[in-house]
Amino acid sequence: MSATAAERIATLRHTLNEYNYQYYVLDAPTVPDAEYDRLMQQLRQLESEHPELISADSPSQRVGGEPIAAFQQVKHVIPMLSLENAFTEQDLHDFVEDIRERLGFVDDLEFSCEPKLDGVAVSLIYEHGELVTGATRGDGQTGEDITHNIKTINAIPLRLRGEQLPALLEVRGEVYFPKADFNRFNEKALASGEKIFANPRNAAAGSLRQLDPRLTAKRKLAFYAYSLGRCEGVELAGKHSERLQQLKQWGLPICPEVKTATGEDGLLAYYRQIGEKRNDLPYDIDGVVYKVNRIDRQEELGFVSRAPRWALAHKYPAQEAMTVLEGVEFQVGRTGALTPVARLKPVPVGGVTVSNATLHNIDEIERLDLRIGDTVIVRRAGDVIPQVASVVLAKRDQAATPVIVPSYCPVCGAEVVREQGQAAIRCSAGISCPAQRTEAILHFAHRRAMDIEGLGDKIVEQLVERELVHHPADIYRLSAETLANLERMADKSAQKLVKAIEKSKATTLPRFIFALGIRDVGEVTATTLANYFGSIDKLMRASHDELQAIRDIGPIVADRVVQFFANEANRESVNELIDAGIHWPAIEIVDQEGLPLSGQTFVLTGTLETLTRDEAGEKLQRLGAKVTDSVSKKTSVVVAGPGAGSKLKKAQDLGVEVWDEQKLLALLNEHGAA
């Protein structure tokens, strides 16, 4: 063993722990994921060469242990209590007045306030700074030892930071599944035909009860600390909010929405503030929690039954409700996929009356064992489409009937097929199916595709129904006289639409490729293909191997492109569109790796004044940047104009760099792209 290896391992561990602290606790990452992964690989390589230097608190040891046979019980020295709930302002008033009365009608009653995460409560025990035990809340007295799974959560430090650490520290907190990671997990599960979770809380609970920690590690759980259980060997602050800051200094993440408030009015203001941003938070919550801030006052107030008198959970209106499934209909989309839609007895959920809900696909119906007439739980979160979360089997009526999966398309009558390994069933008729034709034409005319202003749903439906349009090329054969004969279409409107159709002929190759509606080819992928091949002819002749060799193009997308252009009708449609006069500026094929913004990802939100968002996106892409619609930890820059909403908030929460339009224009000018 060389001293150099030991020193290098120690340096790598320290650096990786610092990066984790910056990322999860400070919410201010300083290096890209690729750099973190590179250093982690170096550490694992060194430790494999010097196994005698491996320690339990090394960042490399989070995942990799063998599955356990069963969970052991852990008795909580200090019980993990539940909280009393408030559902009305009167409940909150009674809570505050009871405390004031017990403390002698104090007027300076300060509370620590935080969102009530909808996750799983856990206890973490550190001895001399090293994590030794992680346990579930269980019944409050006894939980399960889940240390092997807790160690897979990157947000939870294996070793605390600092020099003066407690000899013993017990931290209570919430393990949760971030919304974005939960949605990605379910999307992958759906695509592969695996079981999906009804909601993030169930997913977090199920993940922590895996006997194999490698399965838990795949689910990207997160953690926030919210209180102390025990602490020995250091002096603690006299307020709850200050103790949370001590935990943060030791390397434990706390919720950034934690605030202090005074009196009943202050608590109500916090409740409303969090309620307004609830749907934009990166995690699910079901309320907020108030805790008397001064610890001496907490001790004076004490407990009643199994709940503290000094804390309260103030709940928001439920986002789940029970109702009856009255039927299931199958809608046909642009790609021919038949999507089952639940028709429900109308029920209020989260402030909105819900009568329809998505069922994703046939596998989901089978997983739920769903039957017509069942009582079901419907879930809605923010602007997300309502979904059927589960069936209340205890209320199942004997008259409930199974859902019949169609063998033929409900729109055109063509045979329904299911691709091997795919969860979706599809109409086999292609664009000859009126439903697929309507959706394909709408996609082609979309603002971000060919941008044919005025060619909306009602007009396209009439054009398809009257068999005036069978393929996108037919749009360019429409006359003002033909359009004027449609319902709600006057001569002036018809002439305006003809001009819009003519104007759309001048486009760009990325827009044209996107407009063709190739499955799994979105705007970003269309731009990648256009910049690589430079012409539609070369793309049409591309082989699977050539496509898959392009950065960001995987085997599924390569298959989709090859299959699309292997279809003679699709090739003829492309040629007819070009013959109709569609054209675009020539693209100079440039090595994307050598462009100034290669490897950077931009998101544009709000209103830009000098450029439209589309124009700005195209200019950024010509400089090698990737332009997407969603903000993530991997986003390099968010450009925010007036009116920016949830994307700006998410960027700020994730610590992503935010620019105004002037800074964007300066960048474009610098590279001659303005």
C-alpha positions as CSV (number, residue, x, y, z in Angstrom):
1,M,0.0,0.0,0.0
2,S,1.3,3.4,-0.9
3,A,0.8,6.5,1.1
4,T,-0.1,8.3,-2.1
5,A,-3.1,6.0,-2.7
6,A,-4.4,6.5,0.9
7,E,-4.1,10.3,0.5
8,R,-5.8,10.2,-2.9
9,I,-8.6,8.1,-1.6
10,A,-9.1,10.5,1.4
11,T,-9.0,13.5,-1.0
12,L,-11.6,12.0,-3.3
13,R,-13.9,11.1,-0.4
14,H,-13.7,14.6,0.9
15,T,-14.3,16.2,-2.5
16,L,-17.3,13.9,-3.3
17,N,-18.8,14.6,0.2
18,E,-18.4,18.3,-0.4
19,Y,-20.2,18.0,-3.8
20,N,-23.0,16.1,-2.1
21,Y,-23.3,18.8,0.5
22,Q,-23.4,21.5,-2.1
23,Y,-26.0,19.7,-4.1
24,Y,-28.4,18.3,-1.5
25,V,-28.0,20.7,1.5
26,L,-27.0,24.0,0.0
27,D,-29.0,23.3,-3.2
28,A,-26.2,25.0,-5.1
29,P,-24.3,22.3,-7.2
30,T,-20.9,23.5,-8.4
31,V,-19.9,20.7,-10.8
32,P,-21.9,18.9,-13.5
33,D,-23.0,15.3,-12.9
34,A,-20.3,14.0,-15.3
35,E,-17.5,15.4,-13.1
36,Y,-19.0,13.8,-10.0
37,D,-19.3,10.5,-11.8
38,R,-15.7,10.7,-13.0
39,L,-14.4,11.2,-9.5
40,M,-16.6,8.5,-8.1
41,Q,-15.2,6.1,-10.7
42,Q,-11.7,7.0,-9.7
43,L,-12.5,6.4,-6.0
44,R,-14.0,3.0,-6.8
45,Q,-11.0,2.0,-8.9
46,L,-8.6,3.0,-6.1
47,E,-10.6,1.2,-3.4
48,S,-10.8,-2.0,-5.6
49,E,-7.0,-1.9,-5.8
50,H,-6.6,-1.2,-2.0
51,P,-9.6,-3.0,-0.4
52,E,-8.0,-2.6,3.0
53,L,-8.7,1.2,2.8
54,I,-12.5,0.8,2.2
55,S,-14.6,2.2,5.1
56,A,-18.3,2.2,5.7
57,D,-18.6,5.9,5.4
58,S,-17.0,6.1,1.9
59,P,-19.3,7.6,-0.7
60,S,-18.6,4.5,-2.8
61,Q,-20.3,2.3,-0.3
62,R,-23.9,3.6,-0.7
63,V,-25.0,0.7,-2.9
64,G,-23.7,-2.7,-3.5
65,G,-24.4,-4.7,-0.3
66,E,-26.1,-8.0,-0.5
67,P,-29.8,-8.3,0.0
68,I,-30.9,-9.0,3.6
69,A,-33.1,-11.9,4.6
70,A,-35.6,-9.9,6.7
71,F,-36.0,-6.6,8.5
72,Q,-35.0,-6.4,12.1
73,Q,-37.0,-4.4,14.7
74,V,-35.6,-1.1,16.1
75,K,-37.1,0.3,19.4
76,H,-37.2,4.1,19.5
77,V,-35.7,5.4,22.7
78,I,-37.8,8.5,22.3
79,P,-41.1,7.6,20.6
80,M,-41.8,9.0,17.1
81,L,-45.2,10.7,17.8
82,S,-47.9,11.7,15.4
83,L,-49.4,15.2,15.1
84,E,-52.9,16.5,15.7
85,N,-54.6,17.7,12.5
86,A,-56.3,21.0,11.6
87,F,-58.7,21.2,8.7
88,T,-60.3,24.6,9.2
89,E,-59.2,28.1,10.4
90,Q,-61.3,27.5,13.5
91,D,-59.1,24.4,14.3
92,L,-56.0,26.6,13.9
93,H,-57.5,29.3,16.2
94,D,-58.3,26.8,18.9
95,F,-54.7,25.4,18.7
96,V,-53.2,28.9,19.1
97,E,-55.5,29.9,21.9
98,D,-55.0,26.7,23.8
99,I,-51.2,27.4,23.7
100,R,-51.6,31.0,24.7
101,E,-53.8,30.0,27.6
102,R,-51.4,27.4,28.9
103,L,-48.4,29.8,28.6
104,G,-50.2,32.7,30.2
105,F,-51.7,34.4,27.1
106,V,-48.3,35.4,25.5
107,D,-48.5,37.6,22.5
108,D,-45.1,37.0,21.0
109,L,-45.8,33.4,20.2
110,E,-43.3,32.4,17.5
111,F,-43.6,29.2,15.4
112,S,-41.4,27.3,13.1
113,C,-43.3,26.4,9.9
114,E,-42.6,23.9,7.2
115,P,-44.4,22.0,4.5
116,K,-45.8,18.6,5.6
117,L,-44.1,16.3,3.1
118,D,-46.2,13.3,1.9
119,G,-43.4,10.7,2.4
120,V,-42.1,8.3,5.0
121,A,-41.0,9.3,8.4
122,V,-37.6,7.9,9.4
123,S,-35.1,8.0,12.3
124,L,-31.3,8.3,11.6
125,I,-28.8,7.6,14.3
126,Y,-25.2,8.9,14.1
127,E,-22.4,7.9,16.5
128,H,-19.4,10.2,16.6
129,G,-20.5,11.5,13.2
130,E,-21.0,8.2,11.4
131,L,-24.4,6.9,10.3
132,V,-25.1,3.6,12.1
133,T,-28.8,3.1,11.9
134,G,-31.8,4.1,9.8
135,A,-35.3,3.0,10.9
136,T,-38.9,3.5,9.9
137,R,-41.4,5.2,12.3
138,G,-43.4,2.0,12.5
139,D,-46.0,2.3,15.3
140,G,-44.1,5.1,16.9
141,Q,-42.6,2.8,19.5
142,T,-40.9,0.3,17.3
143,G,-39.8,0.5,13.6
144,E,-37.9,-1.5,11.1
145,D,-34.2,-1.4,10.5
146,I,-33.7,0.0,7.0
147,T,-30.1,1.1,7.3
148,H,-29.1,-0.8,4.1
149,N,-31.7,1.2,2.1
150,I,-31.1,4.5,3.9
151,K,-27.5,4.4,2.7
152,T,-28.5,4.4,-0.9
153,I,-30.1,7.9,-0.5
154,N,-27.5,10.4,-1.6
155,A,-29.1,13.3,0.3
156,I,-28.4,11.5,3.6
157,P,-24.7,11.9,4.7
158,L,-22.9,8.7,5.7
159,R,-20.7,11.0,7.9
160,L,-21.6,14.3,9.4
161,R,-19.6,17.5,8.6
162,G,-17.5,19.5,11.0
163,E,-15.1,19.0,13.9
164,Q,-17.3,19.3,17.0
165,L,-19.8,16.5,16.4
166,P,-22.3,15.0,18.8
167,A,-21.2,11.7,20.4
168,L,-24.8,10.6,19.6
169,L,-27.3,12.2,17.3
170,E,-30.8,11.0,16.4
171,V,-32.4,12.9,13.5
172,R,-36.0,12.6,12.4
173,G,-37.0,13.4,8.9
174,E,-39.0,12.5,5.8
175,V,-37.9,10.3,2.9
176,Y,-39.8,11.3,-0.2
177,F,-39.8,10.6,-3.9
178,P,-39.4,13.9,-5.9
179,K,-42.2,14.4,-8.4
180,A,-40.0,14.5,-11.5
181,D,-38.1,11.4,-10.6
182,F,-41.3,9.6,-9.6
183,N,-42.9,10.5,-13.0
184,R,-39.8,9.3,-14.9
185,F,-39.8,6.0,-12.9
186,N,-43.5,5.4,-13.7
187,E,-43.0,6.3,-17.4
188,K,-40.1,3.7,-17.7
189,A,-42.2,1.1,-15.9
190,L,-45.2,1.7,-18.2
191,A,-42.9,1.5,-21.3
192,S,-41.5,-1.9,-20.1
193,G,-44.9,-3.2,-19.0
194,E,-43.9,-3.2,-15.3
195,K,-45.9,-2.3,-12.2
196,I,-46.3,1.5,-11.6
197,F,-46.9,3.2,-8.3
198,A,-50.1,5.0,-7.5
199,N,-48.4,8.0,-5.9
200,P,-44.9,9.1,-4.7
201,R,-45.7,8.3,-1.1
202,N,-46.5,4.7,-1.8
203,A,-43.4,4.5,-4.0
204,A,-41.2,5.9,-1.3
205,A,-42.6,3.4,1.3
206,G,-42.3,0.5,-1.1
207,S,-38.7,1.5,-1.9
208,L,-37.6,1.6,1.7
209,R,-39.0,-1.9,2.3
210,Q,-36.9,-3.6,-0.4
211,L,-34.7,-6.4,0.8
212,D,-32.3,-5.6,-2.0
213,P,-30.7,-2.1,-1.6
214,R,-29.8,-2.1,-5.3
215,L,-33.5,-1.8,-6.1
216,T,-34.0,1.1,-3.7
217,A,-31.0,2.9,-5.2
218,K,-32.7,2.9,-8.7
219,R,-35.5,5.0,-7.3
220,K,-33.7,8.3,-6.5
221,L,-35.3,9.0,-3.2
222,A,-34.6,12.2,-1.3
223,F,-34.7,13.3,2.4
224,Y,-35.3,16.4,4.5
225,A,-34.6,16.5,8.3
226,Y,-37.3,18.1,10.4
227,S,-36.4,17.5,14.1
228,L,-34.0,16.1,16.6
229,G,-34.7,13.0,18.7
230,R,-31.6,12.7,20.9
231,C,-28.3,14.6,21.0
232,E,-25.3,14.0,23.3
233,G,-22.0,15.7,23.5
234,V,-22.8,19.2,22.1
235,E,-24.9,22.1,23.2
236,L,-28.1,22.7,21.2
237,A,-29.8,26.0,20.3
238,G,-32.8,27.1,22.2
239,K,-35.1,27.4,19.2
240,H,-36.4,24.7,16.9
241,S,-35.6,26.8,13.8
242,E,-32.0,27.3,15.0
243,R,-31.6,23.6,15.7
244,L,-32.6,22.9,12.1
245,Q,-29.7,25.2,11.0
246,Q,-27.4,23.2,13.2
247,L,-28.5,20.0,11.4
248,K,-27.8,21.8,8.1
249,Q,-24.3,22.7,9.3
250,W,-23.6,19.1,10.1
251,G,-24.5,18.2,6.5
252,L,-28.2,17.2,6.8
253,P,-30.6,18.8,4.3
254,I,-33.6,20.7,5.5
255,C,-36.6,22.0,3.5
256,P,-35.9,25.4,2.0
257,E,-39.5,26.4,2.7
258,V,-38.9,26.4,6.5
259,K,-39.9,29.8,7.9
260,T,-40.8,31.4,11.2
261,A,-44.1,33.1,11.8
262,T,-45.7,34.9,14.7
263,G,-49.3,34.5,15.9
264,E,-52.4,33.1,14.2
265,D,-52.3,35.6,11.3
266,G,-48.7,34.7,10.6
267,L,-49.5,31.0,10.5
268,L,-52.5,31.6,8.1
269,A,-50.3,33.7,5.8
270,Y,-47.7,30.9,5.6
271,Y,-50.4,28.2,5.0
272,R,-51.8,30.3,2.1
273,Q,-48.4,31.1,0.7
274,I,-47.4,27.4,0.6
275,G,-50.8,26.5,-0.8
276,E,-50.3,28.9,-3.7
277,K,-47.0,27.3,-4.7
278,R,-48.1,23.7,-3.7
279,N,-48.4,22.4,-7.3
280,D,-45.0,23.9,-8.3
281,L,-43.1,22.3,-5.4
282,P,-40.8,19.5,-6.5
283,Y,-42.3,17.2,-3.9
284,D,-45.8,16.2,-2.8
285,I,-47.2,17.8,0.4
286,D,-50.6,17.4,2.1
287,G,-50.4,20.3,4.5
288,V,-48.0,22.4,6.6
289,V,-46.7,21.9,10.1
290,Y,-46.5,24.5,12.9
291,K,-44.2,24.0,15.9
292,V,-43.8,26.4,18.8
293,N,-40.3,27.6,18.2
294,R,-38.8,28.0,21.7
295,I,-37.8,24.6,23.1
296,D,-38.4,25.7,26.7
297,R,-42.0,26.5,25.8
298,Q,-42.3,23.1,24.0
299,E,-41.2,21.4,27.2
300,E,-43.7,23.4,29.3
301,L,-46.6,22.5,27.0
302,G,-45.7,18.8,26.9
303,F,-47.9,16.1,25.3
304,V,-51.4,14.9,25.2
305,S,-51.9,11.2,24.4
306,R,-49.5,10.5,21.6
307,A,-49.2,14.0,20.2
308,P,-47.3,17.1,21.3
309,R,-49.4,20.1,22.4
310,W,-46.9,22.4,20.7
311,A,-47.2,21.2,17.1
312,L,-50.0,20.9,14.6
313,A,-50.5,19.7,11.0
314,H,-52.7,22.0,9.0
315,K,-54.0,20.0,6.1
316,Y,-55.0,21.2,2.6
317,P,-58.1,19.9,0.8
318,A,-57.8,16.3,-0.3
319,Q,-56.5,15.6,-3.8
320,E,-57.9,12.1,-3.7
321,A,-61.6,11.1,-3.7
322,M,-63.8,8.0,-4.1
323,T,-66.2,7.7,-6.9
324,V,-67.7,5.1,-9.2
325,L,-66.3,3.9,-12.6
326,E,-69.3,4.2,-15.0
327,G,-67.4,3.1,-18.2
328,V,-64.1,2.9,-20.1
329,E,-63.7,4.4,-23.6
330,F,-60.7,4.0,-25.9
331,Q,-59.3,7.1,-27.6
332,V,-57.1,6.8,-30.7
333,G,-54.1,9.2,-30.8
334,R,-51.8,10.4,-33.6
335,T,-49.6,7.3,-33.5
336,G,-52.6,5.0,-33.4
337,A,-52.2,4.1,-29.7
338,L,-55.5,3.3,-28.0
339,T,-55.6,5.0,-24.6
340,P,-58.2,3.9,-22.1
341,V,-60.1,6.8,-20.5
342,A,-62.2,6.2,-17.3
343,R,-65.7,7.8,-17.4
344,L,-66.5,8.6,-13.7
345,K,-69.4,9.7,-11.7
346,P,-68.4,13.3,-11.2
347,V,-66.6,14.0,-8.0
348,P,-64.8,17.1,-6.6
349,V,-61.0,16.5,-6.3
350,G,-58.6,19.2,-5.3
351,G,-61.1,22.0,-6.0
352,V,-62.0,20.6,-9.5
353,T,-64.9,18.4,-10.5
354,V,-63.5,15.3,-12.2
355,S,-65.5,13.1,-14.5
356,N,-62.7,11.6,-16.7
357,A,-59.4,10.1,-15.7
358,T,-56.5,8.5,-17.5
359,L,-55.8,4.8,-17.3
360,H,-52.5,4.9,-19.2
361,N,-52.8,1.5,-21.0
362,I,-54.2,-2.0,-20.9
363,D,-51.6,-3.2,-18.4
364,E,-52.8,-0.6,-16.0
365,I,-56.3,-1.8,-16.2
366,E,-55.1,-5.4,-15.5
367,R,-52.8,-4.2,-12.7
368,L,-55.8,-2.5,-11.0
369,D,-58.1,-5.4,-11.7
370,L,-60.5,-2.7,-12.8
371,R,-64.2,-3.4,-13.5
372,I,-67.1,-1.3,-14.7
373,G,-69.1,-0.4,-11.6
374,D,-66.2,-0.4,-9.2
375,T,-65.6,2.2,-6.5
376,V,-62.3,3.7,-7.3
377,I,-59.9,6.3,-5.7
378,V,-59.2,9.2,-8.1
379,R,-56.1,11.2,-7.6
380,R,-55.3,14.7,-8.9
381,A,-52.2,16.8,-8.3
382,G,-52.1,20.3,-9.6
383,D,-52.6,20.5,-13.4
384,V,-51.8,16.8,-13.9
385,I,-54.5,14.8,-15.6
386,P,-56.5,12.9,-13.0
387,Q,-55.8,9.2,-12.7
388,V,-57.4,6.2,-11.2
389,A,-55.1,5.3,-8.3
390,S,-56.7,2.2,-7.0
391,V,-59.9,0.1,-6.7
392,V,-61.7,-0.1,-3.3
393,L,-62.2,-3.9,-3.4
394,A,-64.2,-3.9,-0.2
395,K,-66.9,-1.9,-2.1
396,R,-66.9,-4.1,-5.2
397,D,-70.4,-4.9,-6.4
398,Q,-71.1,-8.4,-7.7
399,A,-72.6,-6.8,-10.8
400,A,-69.2,-5.2,-11.7
401,T,-68.1,-6.3,-15.2
402,P,-64.6,-6.6,-16.7
403,V,-63.3,-4.0,-19.1
404,I,-63.4,-5.3,-22.6
405,V,-60.3,-4.5,-24.6
406,P,-61.2,-3.8,-28.2
407,S,-59.9,-6.1,-31.0
408,Y,-60.7,-3.5,-33.6
409,C,-60.2,0.3,-33.7
410,P,-63.3,2.1,-32.3
411,V,-62.9,4.8,-35.0
412,C,-62.1,3.0,-38.3
413,G,-62.7,-0.7,-37.5
414,A,-59.2,-1.8,-38.4
415,E,-57.5,-4.6,-36.5
416,V,-55.8,-3.6,-33.2
417,V,-52.2,-4.8,-32.8
418,R,-49.7,-4.9,-29.9
419,E,-46.0,-4.7,-30.6
420,Q,-43.8,-7.1,-28.7
421,G,-42.5,-5.7,-25.5
422,Q,-44.9,-2.7,-25.7
423,A,-47.6,-1.8,-23.3
424,A,-49.7,0.1,-25.8
425,I,-52.2,-1.4,-28.3
426,R,-52.5,0.4,-31.7
427,C,-54.8,0.7,-34.6
428,S,-53.1,-0.9,-37.6
429,A,-54.6,1.4,-40.2
430,G,-52.1,4.2,-39.9
431,I,-53.1,7.6,-41.4
432,S,-56.0,6.0,-43.3
433,C,-57.7,5.9,-39.8
434,P,-59.7,9.2,-39.5
435,A,-58.6,9.6,-35.8
436,Q,-54.9,9.2,-36.6
437,R,-55.3,11.4,-39.7
438,T,-56.9,14.2,-37.7
439,E,-54.2,14.1,-35.0
440,A,-51.5,13.8,-37.7
441,I,-52.8,16.9,-39.5
442,L,-53.1,18.9,-36.3
443,H,-49.5,17.9,-35.4
444,F,-48.3,18.9,-38.8
445,A,-49.9,22.3,-38.6
446,H,-48.9,22.9,-35.0
447,R,-47.1,26.2,-34.1
448,R,-43.9,24.4,-33.4
449,A,-44.1,22.3,-36.5
450,M,-45.2,23.9,-39.8
451,D,-47.0,26.8,-37.9
452,I,-50.1,27.1,-40.0
453,E,-52.0,29.7,-38.1
454,G,-55.8,29.2,-38.0
455,L,-55.8,25.5,-38.9
456,G,-57.2,24.2,-35.6
457,D,-59.2,21.3,-34.3
458,K,-62.7,22.2,-35.7
459,I,-61.5,22.9,-39.2
460,V,-59.3,19.8,-39.4
461,E,-62.1,17.6,-38.1
462,Q,-64.3,18.9,-40.9
463,L,-61.6,18.5,-43.6
464,V,-61.1,14.9,-42.5
465,E,-64.8,14.1,-42.1
466,R,-65.5,15.5,-45.6
467,E,-62.5,13.6,-47.0
468,L,-60.9,16.8,-48.3
469,V,-57.6,16.0,-46.6
470,H,-56.1,12.5,-46.5
471,H,-52.4,13.4,-46.1
472,P,-50.5,16.6,-45.1
473,A,-49.8,17.4,-48.7
474,D,-53.5,17.8,-49.3
475,I,-53.5,20.9,-47.1
476,Y,-51.5,22.7,-49.9
477,R,-54.2,21.9,-52.4
478,L,-57.0,23.6,-50.5
479,S,-58.6,26.7,-52.1
480,A,-60.3,29.6,-50.4
481,E,-63.5,28.5,-52.1
482,T,-63.3,25.0,-50.6
483,L,-62.5,26.4,-47.1
484,A,-65.3,28.9,-47.3
485,N,-67.8,26.1,-47.5
486,L,-66.8,24.8,-44.1
487,E,-68.9,25.6,-41.0
488,R,-68.1,28.9,-39.3
489,M,-65.7,29.8,-42.1
490,A,-66.4,33.1,-43.9
491,D,-64.7,34.2,-47.1
492,K,-62.3,36.5,-45.3
493,S,-61.3,33.8,-42.8
494,A,-60.8,31.3,-45.7
495,Q,-58.5,33.7,-47.6
496,K,-56.6,34.4,-44.4
497,L,-56.1,30.6,-43.8
498,V,-54.9,30.1,-47.5
499,K,-52.3,32.9,-46.9
500,A,-51.2,31.1,-43.7
501,I,-50.8,27.8,-45.6
502,E,-48.8,29.5,-48.3
503,K,-46.6,31.2,-45.7
504,S,-45.8,27.9,-44.0
505,K,-44.0,26.6,-47.1
506,A,-41.0,28.6,-46.0
507,T,-39.8,26.6,-43.0
508,T,-36.7,24.9,-41.6
509,L,-35.5,21.3,-41.9
510,P,-35.8,20.6,-38.1
511,R,-39.4,21.9,-38.2
512,F,-40.2,19.8,-41.3
513,I,-38.8,16.6,-39.7
514,F,-40.7,17.3,-36.5
515,A,-43.9,17.9,-38.5
516,L,-43.8,14.5,-40.2
517,G,-44.9,13.0,-36.9
518,I,-42.3,10.2,-36.6
519,R,-42.9,8.4,-33.4
520,D,-40.5,9.4,-30.5
521,V,-38.9,12.2,-32.7
522,G,-39.5,15.4,-30.8
523,E,-38.2,18.9,-31.6
524,V,-34.8,18.3,-30.0
525,T,-34.3,15.0,-31.8
526,A,-35.5,16.6,-35.1
527,T,-32.9,19.3,-34.8
528,T,-30.2,16.7,-34.0
529,L,-31.1,14.8,-37.2
530,A,-31.3,17.9,-39.3
531,N,-27.9,19.2,-38.2
532,Y,-26.3,15.8,-38.7
533,F,-27.6,14.9,-42.2
534,G,-28.2,18.4,-43.6
535,S,-30.9,17.1,-46.0
536,I,-34.1,15.2,-46.0
537,D,-32.8,12.8,-48.7
538,K,-29.9,11.7,-46.6
539,L,-32.1,11.2,-43.6
540,M,-34.5,9.1,-45.6
541,R,-31.6,6.8,-46.7
542,A,-30.0,6.5,-43.3
543,S,-29.4,3.1,-41.9
544,H,-30.1,2.0,-38.3
545,D,-26.4,1.8,-37.5
546,E,-25.7,5.3,-38.9
547,L,-28.6,6.8,-36.9
548,Q,-27.6,5.1,-33.6
549,A,-24.0,6.4,-34.0
550,I,-25.4,10.0,-33.6
551,R,-25.1,11.4,-30.1
552,D,-28.5,11.3,-28.2
553,I,-30.0,8.9,-30.7
554,G,-30.8,5.5,-29.2
555,P,-31.9,2.2,-30.8
556,I,-35.6,2.9,-30.3
557,V,-35.5,6.3,-32.1
558,A,-33.3,4.8,-34.8
559,D,-35.9,2.0,-35.3
560,R,-38.7,4.5,-35.6
561,V,-36.9,6.6,-38.2
562,V,-35.9,3.6,-40.3
563,Q,-39.4,2.2,-40.2
564,F,-41.0,5.5,-41.0
565,F,-39.0,6.0,-44.2
566,A,-39.2,2.3,-45.2
567,N,-42.9,2.9,-45.7
568,E,-43.6,3.8,-49.3
569,A,-46.6,6.0,-48.5
570,N,-44.5,8.1,-46.1
571,R,-41.8,8.6,-48.7
572,E,-44.4,9.6,-51.3
573,S,-45.9,12.1,-48.7
574,V,-42.5,13.7,-48.2
575,N,-42.0,14.1,-51.9
576,E,-45.5,15.5,-52.4
577,L,-44.9,18.1,-49.7
578,I,-41.6,19.2,-51.4
579,D,-43.4,19.3,-54.8
580,A,-46.0,21.5,-53.2
581,G,-43.3,24.1,-52.5
582,I,-42.1,23.5,-49.0
583,H,-38.5,24.6,-48.7
584,W,-35.9,25.6,-46.1
585,P,-32.5,27.2,-46.0
586,A,-29.6,24.9,-46.7
587,I,-27.9,23.5,-43.5
588,E,-24.2,23.5,-43.3
589,I,-23.1,20.3,-41.6
590,V,-21.0,21.2,-38.6
591,D,-19.2,19.0,-36.1
592,Q,-21.5,19.6,-33.1
593,E,-18.8,18.8,-30.6
594,G,-16.8,21.8,-31.9
595,L,-19.7,24.3,-31.5
596,P,-19.4,26.9,-28.6
597,L,-22.5,25.7,-26.8
598,S,-22.0,22.0,-27.3
599,G,-23.1,20.0,-24.2
600,Q,-25.1,22.8,-22.7
601,T,-28.9,22.7,-22.2
602,F,-31.1,25.8,-22.3
603,V,-34.8,26.3,-21.3
604,L,-36.7,29.4,-22.5
605,T,-39.7,30.6,-20.5
606,G,-41.8,33.7,-20.3
607,T,-42.1,36.4,-23.0
608,L,-39.0,37.5,-25.0
609,E,-39.2,41.0,-26.6
610,T,-36.5,41.1,-29.2
611,L,-36.8,37.5,-30.4
612,T,-39.6,34.9,-30.1
613,R,-38.8,31.9,-28.0
614,D,-38.7,29.8,-31.2
615,E,-36.2,32.1,-32.9
616,A,-34.0,32.2,-29.8
617,G,-34.2,28.4,-29.6
618,E,-33.1,28.0,-33.2
619,K,-30.2,30.3,-32.7
620,L,-29.0,28.5,-29.6
621,Q,-29.3,25.2,-31.4
622,R,-27.1,26.5,-34.3
623,L,-24.5,27.2,-31.7
624,G,-24.7,23.5,-30.5
625,A,-27.0,24.0,-27.5
626,K,-29.8,21.6,-26.6
627,V,-33.1,23.4,-26.1
628,T,-35.7,21.7,-24.0
629,D,-39.1,22.5,-22.4
630,S,-38.4,21.1,-18.9
631,V,-36.0,22.2,-16.2
632,S,-33.9,19.6,-14.4
633,K,-30.7,19.4,-12.5
634,K,-28.9,19.0,-15.8
635,T,-30.2,22.2,-17.3
636,S,-27.3,24.7,-17.8
637,V,-29.3,28.0,-18.2
638,V,-32.9,29.1,-17.9
639,V,-33.7,32.2,-19.9
640,A,-36.7,33.9,-18.3
641,G,-38.7,36.8,-19.7
642,P,-41.7,38.6,-18.2
643,G,-44.5,36.1,-17.2
644,A,-42.1,33.3,-16.4
645,G,-43.8,30.9,-13.9
646,S,-43.2,27.4,-12.6
647,K,-40.1,26.9,-14.8
648,L,-38.4,29.9,-13.3
649,K,-39.3,28.8,-9.8
650,K,-38.0,25.3,-10.4
651,A,-34.7,26.7,-11.8
652,Q,-34.3,28.8,-8.6
653,D,-35.1,25.8,-6.4
654,L,-32.5,23.7,-8.2
655,G,-29.9,26.4,-8.3
656,V,-29.9,26.5,-12.1
657,E,-28.4,29.7,-13.6
658,V,-31.1,32.2,-14.7
659,W,-30.6,34.8,-17.5
660,D,-32.7,37.7,-18.7
661,E,-33.1,38.3,-22.4
662,Q,-30.3,40.9,-22.5
663,K,-27.8,38.3,-21.3
664,L,-29.0,35.9,-24.0
665,L,-28.6,38.5,-26.7
666,A,-25.1,39.3,-25.5
667,L,-24.2,35.6,-25.8
668,L,-25.7,35.4,-29.3
669,N,-23.9,38.6,-30.3
670,E,-20.6,37.2,-29.0
671,H,-20.9,34.3,-31.3
672,G,-22.3,36.2,-34.2
673,A,-25.7,34.5,-34.0
674,A,-28.0,37.4,-33.0
